Amino acid sequence: MAFPQEKNYTLKDIFALPDGQRAELIDGQMYMTAPPNHIHQRLSHLLEWTIENYIRDKKGDCEVYSAPFSVFLNEDDRNYVEPDISVVCDKNKLNENGCNGAPDWIIEITSPSNPQNDYGIKLFKYRTAGVREYWIVNPQKKTVTVYDFETEEKSNQYNLEDDVPVCIYEGFCINIANLLL
């Protein structure tokens, strides 16, 4: 849900929120985030664990972070997001505050209250910020929408039962339905 657009909000407004209140900031517009439900949390945990294990097994350099993890998409104070899962391969983007710049891979798990943010506002923002791959996992519709921003070749929509190819890792597929067994 968007905050009333009384002004252009900045990081200062995000950091002034009361403890426990979370919000994201996209182009100066503040969007409040509701606490995730148990399905959302379970999916997030299982996906993070699966990705982390794959990277470790391959002795990869990327790091996996789950929300709340601060991502400062642009070099300004008007854009701040907390993706459900962020995979960051350039460690120079990481500091004690989070990630400065676009993660390589972002996964958002939709919530019934605001799927339009993931499919519209964030899709555009992540693409223009330089995210290489973006997944939208929709438990209500039982779909995974994959955006391959580097080549567009692997952009597609899948069912949760499908082996969903990871664009930034050749040969790596995730079957979300199998994770939930």
Secondary structure, DSSP 8 states (H G I E B T S, - for coil): -B---SS---HHHHHTS-TT-EEEEETTEEEEE----HHHHHHHHHHHHHHHHHHHHTT---EEEESS--EE-SSSSS-BB--SEEEE--GGGEETTEEES--SEEEEE--TT-HHIIIIIHHHHHHHHT-SEEEEEETTTTEEEEEETTTSTT-EEEETTS-EE-TTSTT-EE-HHHHT-
